[in-house]
Amino acid sequence: MNDFKFTLIADGRTDDALIPILTWLLMNLGVKVGIQPQLPILGNLRNPPKKLQDKIAIALDLFPCNILFIHRDAESDETPIETRTKEIRKAEKLVKKSLPPIVCVIPIKMIESWLLFNEDAIRKVVGNPNGK
């Protein structure tokens, strides 16, 4: 049985925190085979792509997948989610190859803040149970 591969094009290296969440989501949506996440670090390439459509094309060349997640932070409350969605869909149309399904992953606040929801657990992990 083949694994189900997904690729995440992220804004930065810390966005790898999305991998367990996306894996959990796929499992809960019924993926019954092994899930293999892929997180290309395109900034390490000799000529890293700057445009989103180039990032998509290169990521898919290097990491073929069943589904592609594209993460873009909203950056601020002034950037509507629709702006980021349009940006991703425009880049998708500019890629000159067959594409897997693409899912936009656009948290309203940066991932580092919206994942931090258990204040007591964070205090314990950093070794400061009485901190704020």
N, CA, C and O atoms as a printed pandas DataFrame, in Angstrom:
     atom_number atom_name residue_name chain_id  residue_number  x_coord  y_coord  z_coord
0              1         N          MET        A               1    0.840   -1.172    0.000
1              2        CA          MET        A               1    0.000    0.000    0.000
2              3         C          MET        A               1    0.894    1.247    0.000
3              4         O          MET        A               1    1.840    1.322    0.783
4              5         N          ASN        A               2    0.609    2.210   -0.855
5              6        CA          ASN        A               2    1.408    3.427   -0.944
6              7         C          ASN        A               2    1.051    4.403    0.172
7              8         O          ASN        A               2   -0.078    4.447    0.660
8              9         N          ASP        A               3    2.059    5.181    0.552
9             10        CA          ASP        A               3    1.812    6.235    1.526
10            11         C          ASP        A               3    1.066    7.391    0.865
11            12         O          ASP        A               3    1.103    7.564   -0.353
12            13         N          PHE        A               4    0.401    8.161    1.685
13            14        CA          PHE        A               4   -0.234    9.403    1.242
14            15         C          PHE        A               4    0.768   10.508    1.542
15            16         O          PHE        A               4    1.094   10.754    2.704
16            17         N          LYS        A               5    1.254   11.167    0.511
17            18        CA          LYS        A               5    2.261   12.217    0.686
18            19         C          LYS        A               5    1.614   13.590    0.583
19            20         O          LYS        A               5    0.820   13.864   -0.317
20            21         N          PHE        A               6    1.980   14.441    1.532
21            22        CA          PHE        A               6    1.593   15.844    1.383
22            23         C          PHE        A               6    2.829   16.707    1.508
23            24         O          PHE        A               6    3.765   16.405    2.248
24            25         N          THR        A               7    2.796   17.794    0.755
25            26        CA          THR        A               7    3.888   18.760    0.784
26            27         C          THR        A               7    3.333   20.062    1.331
27            28         O          THR        A               7    2.231   20.484    0.980
28            29         N          LEU        A               8    4.113   20.689    2.196
29            30        CA          LEU        A               8    3.749   21.981    2.776
30            31         C          LEU        A               8    4.751   23.018    2.309
31            32         O          LEU        A               8    5.941   22.920    2.609
32            33         N          ILE        A               9    4.276   24.001    1.582
33            34        CA          ILE        A               9    5.105   25.167    1.254
34            35         C          ILE        A               9    4.804   26.186    2.340
35            36         O          ILE        A               9    3.676   26.659    2.472
36            37         N          ALA        A              10    5.826   26.516    3.111
37            38        CA          ALA        A              10    5.628   27.358    4.292
38            39         C          ALA        A              10    6.316   28.711    4.132
39            40         O          ALA        A              10    7.154   28.904    3.252
40            41         N          ASP        A              11    5.940   29.632    5.001
41            42        CA          ASP        A              11    6.565   30.954    5.033
42            43         C          ASP        A              11    7.980   30.895    5.601
43            44         O          ASP        A              11    8.856   31.638    5.161
44            45         N          GLY        A              12    8.204   30.024    6.566
45            46        CA          GLY        A              12    9.510   29.954    7.218
46            47         C          GLY        A              12    9.712   28.617    7.892
47            48         O          GLY        A              12    8.821   27.768    7.907
48            49         N          ARG        A              13   10.900   28.441    8.449
49            50        CA          ARG        A              13   11.261   27.159    9.054
50            51         C          ARG        A              13   10.430   26.816   10.282
51            52         O          ARG        A              13   10.208   25.638   10.560
52            53         N          THR        A              14    9.973   27.801   11.009
53            54        CA          THR        A              14    9.195   27.506   12.211
54            55         C          THR        A              14    7.798   26.999   11.885
55            56         O          THR        A              14    7.090   26.513   12.766
56            57         N          ASP        A              15    7.406   27.109   10.642
57            58        CA          ASP        A              15    6.077   26.648   10.247
58            59         C          ASP        A              15    5.987   25.134   10.165
59            60         O          ASP        A              15    4.930   24.591    9.841
60            61         N          ASP        A              16    7.093   24.444   10.458
61            62        CA          ASP        A              16    7.026   22.985   10.511
62            63         C          ASP        A              16    6.097   22.532   11.646
63            64         O          ASP        A              16    5.731   21.359   11.715
64            65         N          ALA        A              17    5.721   23.451   12.525
65            66        CA          ALA        A              17    4.755   23.134   13.573
66            67         C          ALA        A              17    3.391   22.780   12.980
67            68         O          ALA        A              17    2.551   22.203   13.671
68            69         N          LEU        A              18    3.166   23.111   11.737
69            70        CA          LEU        A              18    1.913   22.760   11.073
70            71         C          LEU        A              18    1.843   21.281   10.680
71            72         O          LEU        A              18    0.751   20.746   10.489
72            73         N          ILE        A              19    2.989   20.622   10.560
73            74        CA          ILE        A              19    3.024   19.229   10.089
74            75         C          ILE        A              19    2.139   18.312   10.950
75            76         O          ILE        A              19    1.305   17.597   10.394
76            77         N          PRO        A              20    2.286   18.304   12.281
77            78        CA          PRO        A              20    1.416   17.425   13.079
78            79         C          PRO        A              20   -0.071   17.780   12.951
79            80         O          PRO        A              20   -0.924   16.893   12.977
80            81         N          ILE        A              21   -0.378   19.058   12.813
81            82        CA          ILE        A              21   -1.768   19.486   12.695
82            83         C          ILE        A              21   -2.355   19.003   11.376
83            84         O          ILE        A              21   -3.473   18.489   11.345
84            85         N          LEU        A              22   -1.607   19.165   10.286
85            86        CA          LEU        A              22   -2.087   18.719    8.976
86            87         C          LEU        A              22   -2.184   17.195    8.919
87            88         O          LEU        A              22   -3.107   16.655    8.311
88            89         N          THR        A              23   -1.242   16.506    9.545
89            90        CA          THR        A              23   -1.290   15.039    9.601
90            91         C          THR        A              23   -2.531   14.590   10.352
91            92         O          THR        A              23   -3.253   13.704    9.895
92            93         N          TRP        A              24   -2.778   15.196   11.497
93            94        CA          TRP        A              24   -3.972   14.887   12.285
94            95         C          TRP        A              24   -5.243   15.143   11.474
95            96         O          TRP        A              24   -6.170   14.333   11.492
96            97         N          LEU        A              25   -5.281   16.262   10.769
97            98        CA          LEU        A              25   -6.441   16.615    9.961
98            99         C          LEU        A              25   -6.700   15.553    8.887
99           100         O          LEU        A              25   -7.837   15.117    8.701
100          101         N          LEU        A              26   -5.644   15.141    8.185
101          102        CA          LEU        A              26   -5.803   14.128    7.138
102          103         C          LEU        A              26   -6.292   12.800    7.718
103          104         O          LEU        A              26   -7.151   12.139    7.134
104          105         N          MET        A              27   -5.744   12.416    8.862
105          106        CA          MET        A              27   -6.196   11.176    9.511
106          107         C          MET        A              27   -7.677   11.264    9.866
107          108         O          MET        A              27   -8.428   10.309    9.668
108          109         N          ASN        A              28   -8.092   12.419   10.394
109          110        CA          ASN        A              28   -9.486   12.599   10.786
110          111         C          ASN        A              28  -10.425   12.741    9.594
111          112         O          ASN        A              28  -11.636   12.568    9.732
112          113         N          LEU        A              29   -9.874   13.055    8.426
113          114        CA          LEU        A              29  -10.682   13.123    7.212
114          115         C          LEU        A              29  -10.731   11.786    6.489
115          116         O          LEU        A              29  -11.355   11.666    5.435
116          117         N          GLY        A              30  -10.063   10.768    7.064
117          118        CA          GLY        A              30  -10.224    9.430    6.532
118          119         C          GLY        A              30   -9.051    8.834    5.781
119          120         O          GLY        A              30   -9.198    7.764    5.192
120          121         N          VAL        A              31   -7.897    9.477    5.775
121          122        CA          VAL        A              31   -6.730    8.866    5.128
122          123         C          VAL        A              31   -6.343    7.643    5.951
123          124         O          VAL        A              31   -6.007    7.761    7.129
124          125         N          LYS        A              32   -6.394    6.473    5.328
125          126        CA          LYS        A              32   -6.190    5.209    6.044
126          127         C          LYS        A              32   -4.803    4.612    5.839
127          128         O          LYS        A              32   -4.476    3.605    6.467
128          129         N          VAL        A              33   -3.979    5.204    4.979
129          130        CA          VAL        A              33   -2.627    4.695    4.745
130          131         C          VAL        A              33   -1.637    5.594    5.488
131          132         O          VAL        A              33   -2.024    6.615    6.057
132          133         N          GLY        A              34   -0.374    5.212    5.478
133          134        CA          GLY        A              34    0.644    6.024    6.126
134          135         C          GLY        A              34    0.711    7.417    5.516
135          136         O          GLY        A              34    0.639    7.573    4.297
136          137         N          ILE        A              35    0.845    8.404    6.349
137          138        CA          ILE        A              35    0.923    9.787    5.882
138          139         C          ILE        A              35    2.377   10.228    5.955
139          140         O          ILE        A              35    3.015   10.149    7.005
140          141         N          GLN        A              36    2.889   10.693    4.820
141          142        CA          GLN        A              36    4.281   11.117    4.735
142          143         C          GLN        A              36    4.342   12.615    4.445
143          144         O          GLN        A              36    4.136   13.037    3.307
144          145         N          PRO        A              37    4.625   13.420    5.471
145          146        CA          PRO        A              37    4.736   14.867    5.256
146          147         C          PRO        A              37    6.083   15.235    4.632
147          148         O          PRO        A              37    7.103   14.592    4.883
148          149         N          GLN        A              38    6.055   16.278    3.819
149          150        CA          GLN        A              38    7.271   16.780    3.178
150          151         C          GLN        A              38    7.294   18.296    3.320
151          152         O          GLN        A              38    6.309   18.967    3.014
152          153         N          LEU        A              39    8.404   18.827    3.779
153          154        CA          LEU        A              39    8.542   20.267    3.985
154          155         C          LEU        A              39    9.800   20.741    3.269
155          156         O          LEU        A              39   10.883   20.732    3.853
156          157         N          PRO        A              40    9.670   21.150    2.023
157          158        CA          PRO        A              40   10.861   21.611    1.305
158          159         C          PRO        A              40   11.380   22.923    1.887
159          160         O          PRO        A              40   10.614   23.855    2.134
160          161         N          ILE        A              41   12.684   22.979    2.100
161          162        CA          ILE        A              41   13.338   24.217    2.541
162          163         C          ILE        A              41   13.966   24.839    1.293
163          164         O          ILE        A              41   15.146   24.635    1.008
164          165         N          LEU        A              42   13.168   25.588    0.567
165          166        CA          LEU        A              42   13.587   26.108   -0.731
166          167         C          LEU        A              42   14.637   27.204   -0.613
167          168         O          LEU        A              42   15.355   27.483   -1.573
168          169         N          GLY        A              43   14.729   27.817    0.537
169          170        CA          GLY        A              43   15.742   28.857    0.750
170          171         C          GLY        A              43   17.157   28.320    0.732
171          172         O          GLY        A              43   18.107   29.091    0.598
172          173         N          ASN        A              44   17.319   27.003    0.864
173          174        CA          ASN        A              44   18.654   26.402    0.838
174          175         C          ASN        A              44   19.141   26.095   -0.570
175          176         O          ASN        A              44   20.291   25.694   -0.746
176          177         N          LEU        A              45   18.294   26.273   -1.572
177          178        CA          LEU        A              45   18.706   26.014   -2.952
178          179         C          LEU        A              45   19.705   27.062   -3.422
179          180         O          LEU        A              45   19.754   28.171   -2.891
180          181         N          ARG        A              46   20.496   26.702   -4.418
181          182        CA          ARG        A              46   21.490   27.635   -4.968
182          183         C          ARG        A              46   20.825   28.927   -5.434
183          184         O          ARG        A              46   21.311   30.022   -5.148
184          185         N          ASN        A              47   19.721   28.794   -6.146
185          186        CA          ASN        A              47   18.933   29.944   -6.597
186          187         C          ASN        A              47   17.510   29.805   -6.055
187          188         O          ASN        A              47   16.616   29.344   -6.764
188          189         N          PRO        A              48   17.303   30.201   -4.811
189          190        CA          PRO        A              48   15.974   30.004   -4.217
190          191         C          PRO        A              48   14.906   30.799   -4.978
191          192         O          PRO        A              48   15.134   31.945   -5.366
192          193         N          PRO        A              49   13.748   30.183   -5.186
193          194        CA          PRO        A              49   12.676   30.893   -5.888
194          195         C          PRO        A              49   12.119   32.028   -5.044
195          196         O          PRO        A              49   12.024   31.919   -3.822
196          197         N          LYS        A              50   11.757   33.107   -5.702
197          198        CA          LYS        A              50   11.202   34.266   -5.000
198          199         C          LYS        A              50    9.684   34.335   -5.178
199          200         O          LYS        A              50    8.961   34.690   -4.247
200          201         N          LYS        A              51    9.206   33.993   -6.378
201          202        CA          LYS        A              51    7.773   34.058   -6.661
202          203         C          LYS        A              51    7.091   32.779   -6.185
203          204         O          LYS        A              51    7.661   31.690   -6.246
204          205         N          LEU        A              52    5.856   32.940   -5.709
205          206        CA          LEU        A              52    5.125   31.796   -5.182
206          207         C          LEU        A              52    4.922   30.728   -6.248
207          208         O          LEU        A              52    5.031   29.540   -5.946
208          209         N          GLN        A              53    4.628   31.117   -7.486
209          210        CA          GLN        A              53    4.422   30.106   -8.530
210          211         C          GLN        A              53    5.694   29.294   -8.783
211          212         O          GLN        A              53    5.610   28.110   -9.109
212          213         N          ASP        A              54    6.867   29.910   -8.639
213          214        CA          ASP        A              54    8.125   29.181   -8.796
214          215         C          ASP        A              54    8.354   28.247   -7.602
215          216         O          ASP        A              54    8.866   27.140   -7.766
216          217         N          LYS        A              55    7.974   28.694   -6.413
217          218        CA          LYS        A              55    8.088   27.835   -5.230
218          219         C          LYS        A              55    7.220   26.592   -5.396
219          220         O          LYS        A              55    7.634   25.487   -5.047
220          221         N          ILE        A              56    6.010   26.781   -5.932
221          222        CA          ILE        A              56    5.105   25.656   -6.144
222          223         C          ILE        A              56    5.710   24.672   -7.140
223          224         O          ILE        A              56    5.753   23.469   -6.881
224          225         N          ALA        A              57    6.175   25.177   -8.270
225          226        CA          ALA        A              57    6.715   24.308   -9.319
226          227         C          ALA        A              57    7.933   23.538   -8.830
227          228         O          ALA        A              57    8.033   22.333   -9.062
228          229         N          ILE        A              58    8.853   24.204   -8.163
229          230        CA          ILE        A              58   10.073   23.541   -7.688
230          231         C          ILE        A              58    9.753   22.544   -6.580
231          232         O          ILE        A              58   10.283   21.433   -6.572
232          233         N          ALA        A              59    8.886   22.936   -5.644
233          234        CA          ALA        A              59    8.515   22.023   -4.555
234          235         C          ALA        A              59    7.897   20.750   -5.106
235          236         O          ALA        A              59    8.189   19.660   -4.614
236          237         N          LEU        A              60    7.049   20.869   -6.118
237          238        CA          LEU        A              60    6.411   19.678   -6.684
238          239         C          LEU        A              60    7.394   18.834   -7.491
239          240         O          LEU        A              60    7.256   17.612   -7.551
240          241         N          ASP        A              61    8.389   19.477   -8.115
241          242        CA          ASP        A              61    9.430   18.706   -8.805
242          243         C          ASP        A              61   10.231   17.879   -7.801
243          244         O          ASP        A              61   10.530   16.710   -8.044
244          245         N          LEU        A              62   10.571   18.496   -6.678
245          246        CA          LEU        A              62   11.402   17.837   -5.679
246          247         C          LEU        A              62   10.605   16.905   -4.763
247          248         O          LEU        A              62   11.124   15.889   -4.301
248          249         N          PHE        A              63    9.351   17.255   -4.507
249          250        CA          PHE        A              63    8.531   16.517   -3.554
250          251         C          PHE        A              63    7.132   16.264   -4.130
251          252         O          PHE        A              63    6.171   16.912   -3.715
252          253         N          PRO        A              64    7.009   15.333   -5.078
253          254        CA          PRO        A              64    5.672   15.027   -5.610
254          255         C          PRO        A              64    4.757   14.575   -4.472
255          256         O          PRO        A              64    5.209   13.955   -3.510
256          257         N          CYS        A              65    3.473   14.891   -4.593
257          258        CA          CYS        A              65    2.570   14.613   -3.481
258          259         C          CYS        A              65    1.148   14.392   -3.963
259          260         O          CYS        A              65    0.810   14.636   -5.122
260          261         N          ASN        A              66    0.323   13.921   -3.030
261          262        CA          ASN        A              66   -1.101   13.740   -3.281
262          263         C          ASN        A              66   -1.884   15.023   -3.065
263          264         O          ASN        A              66   -2.919   15.246   -3.693
264          265         N          ILE        A              67   -1.381   15.866   -2.169
265          266        CA          ILE        A              67   -2.034   17.142   -1.866
266          267         C          ILE        A              67   -0.954   18.142   -1.457
267          268         O          ILE        A              67    0.024   17.790   -0.797
268          269         N          LEU        A              68   -1.150   19.381   -1.859
269          270        CA          LEU        A              68   -0.190   20.441   -1.555
270          271         C          LEU        A              68   -0.856   21.465   -0.654
271          272         O          LEU        A              68   -1.904   22.019   -0.987
272          273         N          PHE        A              69   -0.234   21.709    0.491
273          274        CA          PHE        A              69   -0.683   22.758    1.395
274          275         C          PHE        A              69    0.235   23.959    1.205
275          276         O          PHE        A              69    1.457   23.817    1.167
276          277         N          ILE        A              70   -0.361   25.137    1.084
277          278        CA          ILE        A              70    0.434   26.361    0.970
278          279         C          ILE        A              70    0.067   27.262    2.134
279          280         O          ILE        A              70   -1.069   27.718    2.264
280          281         N          HIS        A              71    1.065   27.505    2.978
281          282        CA          HIS        A              71    0.864   28.326    4.165
282          283         C          HIS        A              71    1.322   29.751    3.884
283          284         O          HIS        A              71    2.432   29.983    3.406
284          285         N          ARG        A              72    0.459   30.679    4.184
285          286        CA          ARG        A              72    0.796   32.102    4.112
286          287         C          ARG        A              72    0.168   32.767    5.320
287          288         O          ARG        A              72   -1.039   32.657    5.535
288          289         N          ASP        A              73    0.980   33.457    6.112
289          290        CA          ASP        A              73    0.441   34.207    7.242
290          291         C          ASP        A              73   -0.348   35.400    6.726
291          292         O          ASP        A              73   -0.015   35.973    5.689
292          293         N          ALA        A              74   -1.384   35.767    7.446
293          294        CA          ALA        A              74   -2.121   36.973    7.101
294          295         C          ALA        A              74   -1.280   38.212    7.405
295          296         O          ALA        A              74   -1.569   39.296    6.899
296          297         N          GLU        A              75   -0.243   38.058    8.228
297          298        CA          GLU        A              75    0.723   39.104    8.582
298          299         C          GLU        A              75    0.175   40.165    9.516
299          300         O          GLU        A              75    0.885   40.604   10.421
300          301         N          SER        A              76   -1.043   40.583    9.329
301          302        CA          SER        A              76   -1.622   41.584   10.233
302          303         C          SER        A              76   -3.137   41.529   10.107
303          304         O          SER        A              76   -3.685   40.882    9.214
304          305         N          ASP        A              77   -3.784   42.210   11.006
305          306        CA          ASP        A              77   -5.246   42.248   10.959
306          307         C          ASP        A              77   -5.742   43.018    9.732
307          308         O          ASP        A              77   -6.902   42.884    9.343
308          309         N          GLU        A              78   -4.864   43.824    9.120
309          310        CA          GLU        A              78   -5.260   44.605    7.944
310          311         C          GLU        A              78   -5.227   43.781    6.661
311          312         O          GLU        A              78   -5.795   44.198    5.652
312          313         N          THR        A              79   -4.574   42.620    6.679
313          314        CA          THR        A              79   -4.504   41.773    5.488
314          315         C          THR        A              79   -5.630   40.746    5.558
315          316         O          THR        A              79   -5.559   39.801    6.344
316          317         N          PRO        A              80   -6.660   40.923    4.747
317          318        CA          PRO        A              80   -7.765   39.969    4.802
318          319         C          PRO        A              80   -7.344   38.594    4.273
319          320         O          PRO        A              80   -6.468   38.484    3.415
320          321         N          ILE        A              81   -7.978   37.566    4.798
321          322        CA          ILE        A              81   -7.698   36.203    4.370
322          323         C          ILE        A              81   -7.923   36.060    2.859
323          324         O          ILE        A              81   -7.235   35.284    2.197
324          325         N          GLU        A              82   -8.879   36.803    2.325
325          326        CA          GLU        A              82   -9.170   36.738    0.890
326          327         C          GLU        A              82   -7.979   37.192    0.057
327          328         O          GLU        A              82   -7.769   36.683   -1.044
328          329         N          THR        A              83   -7.197   38.140    0.564
329          330        CA          THR        A              83   -6.015   38.618   -0.156
330          331         C          THR        A              83   -4.997   37.496   -0.308
331          332         O          THR        A              83   -4.455   37.290   -1.394
332          333         N          ARG        A              84   -4.738   36.771    0.774
333          334        CA          ARG        A              84   -3.782   35.653    0.721
334          335         C          ARG        A              84   -4.315   34.517   -0.149
335          336         O          ARG        A              84   -3.558   33.891   -0.891
336          337         N          THR        A              85   -5.610   34.255   -0.059
337          338        CA          THR        A              85   -6.206   33.196   -0.879
338          339         C          THR        A              85   -6.071   33.534   -2.359
339          340         O          THR        A              85   -5.706   32.670   -3.156
340          341         N          LYS        A              86   -6.359   34.770   -2.734
341          342        CA          LYS        A              86   -6.222   35.195   -4.139
342          343         C          LYS        A              86   -4.775   35.076   -4.595
343          344         O          LYS        A              86   -4.509   34.655   -5.721
344          345         N          GLU        A              87   -3.850   35.443   -3.735
345          346        CA          GLU        A              87   -2.423   35.351   -4.054
346          347         C          GLU        A              87   -2.037   33.895   -4.378
347          348         O          GLU        A              87   -1.325   33.635   -5.348
348          349         N          ILE        A              88   -2.513   32.966   -3.562
349          350        CA          ILE        A              88   -2.210   31.545   -3.779
350          351         C          ILE        A              88   -2.874   31.046   -5.055
351          352         O          ILE        A              88   -2.235   30.355   -5.849
352          353         N          ARG        A              89   -4.133   31.380   -5.266
353          354        CA          ARG        A              89   -4.858   30.909   -6.453
354          355         C          ARG        A              89   -4.258   31.496   -7.738
355          356         O          ARG        A              89   -4.221   30.819   -8.765
356          357         N          LYS        A              90   -3.795   32.734   -7.686
357          358        CA          LYS        A              90   -3.151   33.343   -8.856
358          359         C          LYS        A              90   -1.861   32.596   -9.187
359          360         O          LYS        A              90   -1.607   32.279  -10.349
360          361         N          ALA        A              91   -1.049   32.315   -8.175
361          362        CA          ALA        A              91    0.205   31.583   -8.384
362          363         C          ALA        A              91   -0.080   30.188   -8.932
363          364         O          ALA        A              91    0.647   29.697   -9.796
364          365         N          GLU        A              92   -1.133   29.551   -8.433
365          366        CA          GLU        A              92   -1.524   28.215   -8.892
366          367         C          GLU        A              92   -1.792   28.226  -10.399
367          368         O          GLU        A              92   -1.376   27.313  -11.113
368          369         N          LYS        A              93   -2.486   29.258  -10.878
369          370        CA          LYS        A              93   -2.819   29.352  -12.305
370          371         C          LYS        A              93   -1.589   29.617  -13.172
371          372         O          LYS        A              93   -1.585   29.285  -14.357
372          373         N          LEU        A              94   -0.548   30.211  -12.591
373          374        CA          LEU        A              94    0.661   30.538  -13.349
374          375         C          LEU        A              94    1.630   29.365  -13.487
375          376         O          LEU        A              94    2.564   29.423  -14.286
376          377         N          VAL        A              95    1.410   28.301  -12.712
377          378        CA          VAL        A              95    2.279   27.131  -12.784
378          379         C          VAL        A              95    1.899   26.337  -14.030
379          380         O          VAL        A              95    0.734   25.996  -14.233
380          381         N          LYS        A              96    2.894   26.050  -14.855
381          382        CA          LYS        A              96    2.647   25.401  -16.145
382          383         C          LYS        A              96    2.824   23.891  -16.060
383          384         O          LYS        A              96    3.593   23.312  -16.827
384          385         N          LYS        A              97    2.128   23.259  -15.147
385          386        CA          LYS        A              97    2.192   21.807  -15.018
386          387         C          LYS        A              97    0.948   21.305  -14.309
387          388         O          LYS        A              97    0.180   22.076  -13.734
388          389         N          SER        A              98    0.772   20.009  -14.364
389          390        CA          SER        A              98   -0.348   19.381  -13.669
390          391         C          SER        A              98   -0.111   19.485  -12.166
391          392         O          SER        A              98    0.983   19.208  -11.675
392          393         N          LEU        A              99   -1.144   19.884  -11.451
393          394        CA          LEU        A              99   -1.016   20.103  -10.011
394          395         C          LEU        A              99   -1.922   19.168   -9.223
395          396         O          LEU        A              99   -3.008   18.815   -9.683
396          397         N          PRO        A             100   -1.473   18.767   -8.029
397          398        CA          PRO        A             100   -2.382   18.053   -7.131
398          399         C          PRO        A             100   -3.364   19.070   -6.543
399          400         O          PRO        A             100   -3.217   20.270   -6.775
400          401         N          PRO        A             101   -4.343   18.615   -5.800
401          402        CA          PRO        A             101   -5.211   19.572   -5.107
402          403         C          PRO        A             101   -4.372   20.471   -4.193
403          404         O          PRO        A             101   -3.433   20.013   -3.542
404          405         N          ILE        A             102   -4.726   21.742   -4.159
405          406        CA          ILE        A             102   -4.002   22.717   -3.334
406          407         C          ILE        A             102   -4.950   23.260   -2.271
407          408         O          ILE        A             102   -6.075   23.666   -2.562
408          409         N          VAL        A             103   -4.463   23.255   -1.029
409          410        CA          VAL        A             103   -5.229   23.763    0.103
410          411         C          VAL        A             103   -4.493   24.961    0.679
411          412         O          VAL        A             103   -3.303   24.884    0.985
412          413         N          CYS        A             104   -5.207   26.065    0.823
413          414        CA          CYS        A             104   -4.637   27.275    1.426
414          415         C          CYS        A             104   -4.682   27.133    2.945
415          416         O          CYS        A             104   -5.712   26.772    3.514
416          417         N          VAL        A             105   -3.556   27.421    3.592
417          418        CA          VAL        A             105   -3.468   27.386    5.050
418          419         C          VAL        A             105   -3.093   28.806    5.477
419          420         O          VAL        A             105   -1.938   29.218    5.367
420          421         N          ILE        A             106   -4.099   29.547    5.968
421          422        CA          ILE        A             106   -3.892   30.967    6.247
422          423         C          ILE        A             106   -4.401   31.304    7.643
423          424         O          ILE        A             106   -5.555   31.700    7.804
424          425         N          PRO        A             107   -3.540   31.149    8.661
425          426        CA          PRO        A             107   -3.975   31.563    9.997
426          427         C          PRO        A             107   -4.067   33.090   10.054
427          428         O          PRO        A             107   -3.308   33.801    9.396
428          429         N          ILE        A             108   -4.987   33.558   10.833
429          430        CA          ILE        A             108   -5.182   35.007   10.945
430          431         C          ILE        A             108   -4.032   35.654   11.719
431          432         O          ILE        A             108   -3.573   36.740   11.363
432          433         N          LYS        A             109   -3.579   34.999   12.754
433          434        CA          LYS        A             109   -2.385   35.445   13.480
434          435         C          LYS        A             109   -1.253   34.513   13.105
435          436         O          LYS        A             109   -1.483   33.390   12.658
436          437         N          MET        A             110   -0.026   34.983   13.289
437          438        CA          MET        A             110    1.108   34.134   12.956
438          439         C          MET        A             110    1.036   32.824   13.732
439          440         O          MET        A             110    0.609   32.811   14.887
440          441         N          ILE        A             111    1.447   31.730   13.114
441          442        CA          ILE        A             111    1.312   30.388   13.689
442          443         C          ILE        A             111    1.935   30.296   15.077
443          444         O          ILE        A             111    1.408   29.608   15.951
444          445         N          GLU        A             112    3.035   30.975   15.280
445          446        CA          GLU        A             112    3.710   30.872   16.564
446          447         C          GLU        A             112    2.808   31.358   17.692
447          448         O          GLU        A             112    2.924   30.880   18.821
448          449         N          SER        A             113    1.926   32.287   17.409
449          450        CA          SER        A             113    1.038   32.772   18.468
450          451         C          SER        A             113   -0.261   31.983   18.542
451          452         O          SER        A             113   -0.756   31.743   19.643
452          453         N          TRP        A             114   -0.830   31.571   17.420
453          454        CA          TRP        A             114   -2.128   30.890   17.530
454          455         C          TRP        A             114   -2.002   29.455   17.990
455          456         O          TRP        A             114   -3.004   28.851   18.372
456          457         N          LEU        A             115   -0.806   28.886   17.968
457          458        CA          LEU        A             115   -0.627   27.539   18.500
458          459         C          LEU        A             115   -0.413   27.545   20.015
459          460         O          LEU        A             115   -0.544   26.507   20.662
460          461         N          LEU        A             116   -0.092   28.680   20.567
461          462        CA          LEU        A             116    0.190   28.775   21.994
462          463         C          LEU        A             116   -1.097   29.089   22.753
463          464         O          LEU        A             116   -1.448   30.248   22.973
464          465         N          PHE        A             117   -1.780   28.029   23.142
465          466        CA          PHE        A             117   -3.066   28.240   23.776
466          467         C          PHE        A             117   -3.126   27.711   25.197
467          468         O          PHE        A             117   -4.084   28.002   25.913
468          469         N          ASN        A             118   -2.133   26.941   25.631
469          470        CA          ASN        A             118   -2.159   26.382   26.975
470          471         C          ASN        A             118   -1.051   27.043   27.787
471          472         O          ASN        A             118    0.097   26.597   27.785
472          473         N          GLU        A             119   -1.415   28.101   28.471
473          474        CA          GLU        A             119   -0.438   28.915   29.196
474          475         C          GLU        A             119    0.310   28.107   30.258
475          476         O          GLU        A             119    1.520   28.269   30.415
476          477         N          ASP        A             120   -0.394   27.244   30.984
477          478        CA          ASP        A             120    0.257   26.437   32.022
478          479         C          ASP        A             120    1.285   25.481   31.425
479          480         O          ASP        A             120    2.374   25.315   31.975
480          481         N          ALA        A             121    0.943   24.858   30.308
481          482        CA          ALA        A             121    1.873   23.927   29.652
482          483         C          ALA        A             121    3.117   24.658   29.153
483          484         O          ALA        A             121    4.228   24.138   29.253
484          485         N          ILE        A             122    2.933   25.846   28.625
485          486        CA          ILE        A             122    4.078   26.629   28.129
486          487         C          ILE        A             122    4.998   26.995   29.289
487          488         O          ILE        A             122    6.218   26.870   29.181
488          489         N          ARG        A             123    4.415   27.446   30.399
489          490        CA          ARG        A             123    5.230   27.796   31.572
490          491         C          ARG        A             123    6.030   26.591   32.059
491          492         O          ARG        A             123    7.206   26.719   32.400
492          493         N          LYS        A             124    5.395   25.429   32.090
493          494        CA          LYS        A             124    6.070   24.210   32.549
494          495         C          LYS        A             124    7.222   23.837   31.618
495          496         O          LYS        A             124    8.311   23.498   32.082
496          497         N          VAL        A             125    6.985   23.898   30.306
497          498        CA          VAL        A             125    8.013   23.525   29.323
498          499         C          VAL        A             125    9.227   24.444   29.417
499          500         O          VAL        A             125   10.361   23.978   29.309
500          501         N          VAL        A             126    9.007   25.726   29.613
501          502        CA          VAL        A             126   10.144   26.662   29.682
502          503         C          VAL        A             126   10.750   26.729   31.078
503          504         O          VAL        A             126   11.688   27.492   31.311
504          505         N          GLY        A             127   10.221   25.934   32.013
505          506        CA          GLY        A             127   10.807   25.875   33.341
506          507         C          GLY        A             127   10.504   27.053   34.229
507          508         O          GLY        A             127   11.263   27.348   35.151
508          509         N          ASN        A             128    9.395   27.739   33.963
509          510        CA          ASN        A             128    9.008   28.900   34.758
510          511         C          ASN        A             128    7.518   28.800   35.081
511          512         O          ASN        A             128    6.716   29.544   34.515
512          513         N          PRO        A             129    7.131   27.882   35.993
513          514        CA          PRO        A             129    5.710   27.619   36.232
514          515         C          PRO        A             129    4.929   28.808   36.772
515          516         O          PRO        A             129    3.702   28.827   36.672
516          517         N          ASN        A             130    5.602   29.793   37.337
517          518        CA          ASN        A             130    4.907   30.957   37.896
518          519         C          ASN        A             130    5.015   32.189   36.998
519          520         O          ASN        A             130    4.544   33.263   37.370
520          521         N          GLY        A             131    5.624   32.048   35.834
521          522        CA          GLY        A             131    5.832   33.182   34.926
522          523         C          GLY        A             131    4.568   33.607   34.216
523          524         O          GLY        A             131    3.524   32.960   34.306
524          525         N          LYS        A             132    4.691   34.701   33.517
525          526        CA          LYS        A             132    3.561   35.212   32.723
526          527         C          LYS        A             132    3.982   35.359   31.289
527          528         O          LYS        A             132    3.183   35.774   30.450
